[in-house]
Amino acid sequence: MQKSAFHSGELEQIRLRAKLPPSKRIRAMLDARELAVGLIRGRLRRQYPHLSTNMLNLKVLEEISRAR
């Protein structure tokens, strides 16, 4: 018997999301991305309070590229 990689709650979320129109799925994805980038930026801002916004954004991009 093969074990599912998802819990039942996760499967239900996937089913619900699949029923959404594409525009709402994309909006949800963009909102999640905005939250994730904001959390990374906030953490980096605390680590490097002296950095300019441009340099901080470069640090965010570096971190995201390492995660892939």
FILUMTI-516561 format. One line per field, with one value per residue: residue in one letter; x, y negated, z of N, C-alpha, C in turn. Coordinates in steps of 0.02 Angstrom, whole numbers, plus 50000, padded with zeros to 5 digits. Layout:
N
koldren a / ... $
nu X / ... $
nv Y / ... $
nw Z / ... $
cau X / ... $
cav Y / ... $
caw Z / ... $
cu X / ... $
cv Y / ... $
cw Z / ... $
//
This chain:
68
koldren m / q / k / s / a / f / h / s / g / e / l / e / q / i / r / l / r / a / k / l / p / p / s / k / r / i / r / a / m / l / d / a / r / e / l / a / v / g / l / i / r / g / r / l / r / r / q / y / p / h / l / s / t / n / m / l / n / l / k / v / l / e / e / i / s / r / a / r $
nu 50042 / 50032 / 50085 / 50007 / 50075 / 50016 / 49914 / 49745 / 49678 / 49757 / 49736 / 49602 / 49610 / 49680 / 49585 / 49482 / 49547 / 49568 / 49443 / 49425 / 49415 / 49539 / 49593 / 49574 / 49650 / 49777 / 49785 / 49785 / 49907 / 49996 / 49973 / 50021 / 50155 / 50191 / 50177 / 50277 / 50396 / 50392 / 50409 / 50539 / 50609 / 50585 / 50652 / 50783 / 50800 / 50805 / 50924 / 51017 / 51015 / 51074 / 51075 / 51030 / 50871 / 50879 / 50994 / 50949 / 50844 / 50919 / 50982 / 50869 / 50835 / 50951 / 50938 / 50819 / 50856 / 50951 / 50871 / 50812 $
nv 50059 / 49893 / 49745 / 49587 / 49429 / 49320 / 49250 / 49278 / 49156 / 49070 / 49122 / 49091 / 48951 / 48937 / 48988 / 48893 / 48777 / 48809 / 48795 / 48661 / 48514 / 48480 / 48348 / 48318 / 48418 / 48380 / 48255 / 48296 / 48365 / 48260 / 48180 / 48265 / 48271 / 48137 / 48127 / 48220 / 48162 / 48041 / 48084 / 48137 / 48021 / 47941 / 48015 / 48008 / 47870 / 47849 / 47917 / 47847 / 47698 / 47583 / 47585 / 47518 / 47500 / 47550 / 47634 / 47722 / 47782 / 47849 / 47944 / 48017 / 48073 / 48151 / 48244 / 48309 / 48366 / 48458 / 48549 / 48626 $
nw 50000 / 49954 / 50031 / 50048 / 50002 / 50053 / 50183 / 50236 / 50255 / 50180 / 50053 / 50036 / 50033 / 49912 / 49823 / 49840 / 49797 / 49663 / 49612 / 49604 / 49500 / 49373 / 49388 / 49523 / 49582 / 49540 / 49603 / 49738 / 49740 / 49712 / 49825 / 49925 / 49888 / 49907 / 50046 / 50088 / 50035 / 50103 / 50235 / 50228 / 50192 / 50305 / 50406 / 50356 / 50361 / 50498 / 50525 / 50449 / 50474 / 50424 / 50287 / 50126 / 50043 / 49912 / 49920 / 50016 / 49946 / 49850 / 49932 / 49971 / 49847 / 49826 / 49930 / 49894 / 49772 / 49815 / 49880 / 49784 $
cau 50000 / 50072 / 50062 / 50000 / 50120 / 49974 / 49865 / 49677 / 49663 / 49792 / 49701 / 49541 / 49630 / 49697 / 49522 / 49448 / 49584 / 49558 / 49376 / 49426 / 49433 / 49611 / 49612 / 49577 / 49708 / 49837 / 49785 / 49806 / 49978 / 50032 / 49968 / 50067 / 50223 / 50202 / 50188 / 50342 / 50449 / 50389 / 50439 / 50611 / 50634 / 50584 / 50707 / 50847 / 50804 / 50829 / 50993 / 51058 / 50977 / 51111 / 51070 / 50980 / 50816 / 50904 / 51038 / 50907 / 50810 / 50968 / 50989 / 50809 / 50842 / 51003 / 50910 / 50769 / 50891 / 50984 / 50820 / 50791 $
cav 50000 / 49832 / 49692 / 49523 / 49376 / 49266 / 49266 / 49269 / 49084 / 49041 / 49144 / 49052 / 48885 / 48943 / 48994 / 48828 / 48729 / 48829 / 48771 / 48588 / 48491 / 48467 / 48282 / 48321 / 48460 / 48339 / 48205 / 48330 / 48379 / 48196 / 48160 / 48308 / 48249 / 48073 / 48141 / 48252 / 48113 / 47993 / 48115 / 48140 / 47952 / 47919 / 48048 / 47980 / 47801 / 47853 / 47940 / 47797 / 47635 / 47530 / 47590 / 47479 / 47541 / 47586 / 47687 / 47771 / 47820 / 47896 / 47998 / 48058 / 48113 / 48201 / 48297 / 48346 / 48406 / 48514 / 48596 / 48668 $
caw 50000 / 49948 / 50076 / 50015 / 50025 / 50079 / 50235 / 50210 / 50254 / 50123 / 49992 / 50031 / 50010 / 49841 / 49787 / 49842 / 49754 / 49594 / 49592 / 49595 / 49433 / 49368 / 49413 / 49596 / 49599 / 49530 / 49657 / 49799 / 49733 / 49719 / 49895 / 49963 / 49871 / 49940 / 50116 / 50097 / 50022 / 50158 / 50294 / 50216 / 50195 / 50375 / 50442 / 50333 / 50386 / 50567 / 50524 / 50416 / 50477 / 50391 / 50214 / 50089 / 50016 / 49853 / 49942 / 50050 / 49894 / 49821 / 49981 / 49964 / 49785 / 49838 / 49972 / 49855 / 49722 / 49850 / 49901 / 49728 $
cu 50045 / 50042 / 50060 / 50049 / 50082 / 49930 / 49796 / 49657 / 49696 / 49759 / 49637 / 49556 / 49646 / 49632 / 49484 / 49481 / 49573 / 49490 / 49374 / 49440 / 49508 / 49632 / 49618 / 49635 / 49772 / 49842 / 49809 / 49881 / 50019 / 50030 / 50016 / 50139 / 50239 / 50215 / 50257 / 50399 / 50450 / 50421 / 50515 / 50641 / 50637 / 50640 / 50774 / 50855 / 50829 / 50903 / 51040 / 51023 / 51011 / 51103 / 51017 / 50926 / 50840 / 50949 / 50999 / 50870 / 50857 / 50979 / 50929 / 50815 / 50896 / 50975 / 50861 / 50804 / 50928 / 50934 / 50799 / 50835 $
cv 49938 / 49778 / 49625 / 49472 / 49319 / 49293 / 49251 / 49196 / 49049 / 49060 / 49104 / 48981 / 48885 / 48948 / 48928 / 48778 / 48746 / 48805 / 48696 / 48570 / 48474 / 48399 / 48282 / 48365 / 48420 / 48286 / 48235 / 48345 / 48315 / 48171 / 48200 / 48287 / 48183 / 48082 / 48171 / 48202 / 48061 / 48020 / 48119 / 48070 / 47926 / 47950 / 48018 / 47908 / 47800 / 47874 / 47886 / 47729 / 47577 / 47531 / 47544 / 47527 / 47581 / 47645 / 47742 / 47814 / 47869 / 47955 / 48045 / 48102 / 48167 / 48260 / 48340 / 48391 / 48465 / 48567 / 48644 / 48726 $
cw 50000 / 49992 / 50038 / 50045 / 50058 / 50135 / 50206 / 50207 / 50195 / 50057 / 49982 / 50008 / 49935 / 49799 / 49784 / 49795 / 49680 / 49567 / 49580 / 49522 / 49431 / 49397 / 49489 / 49620 / 49593 / 49585 / 49722 / 49798 / 49742 / 49791 / 49938 / 49950 / 49907 / 50014 / 50128 / 50087 / 50078 / 50222 / 50287 / 50223 / 50267 / 50416 / 50422 / 50357 / 50458 / 50570 / 50498 / 50416 / 50439 / 50315 / 50185 / 50064 / 49956 / 49872 / 49978 / 49999 / 49859 / 49867 / 49978 / 49902 / 49792 / 49878 / 49933 / 49804 / 49753 / 49868 / 49845 / 49725 $
//
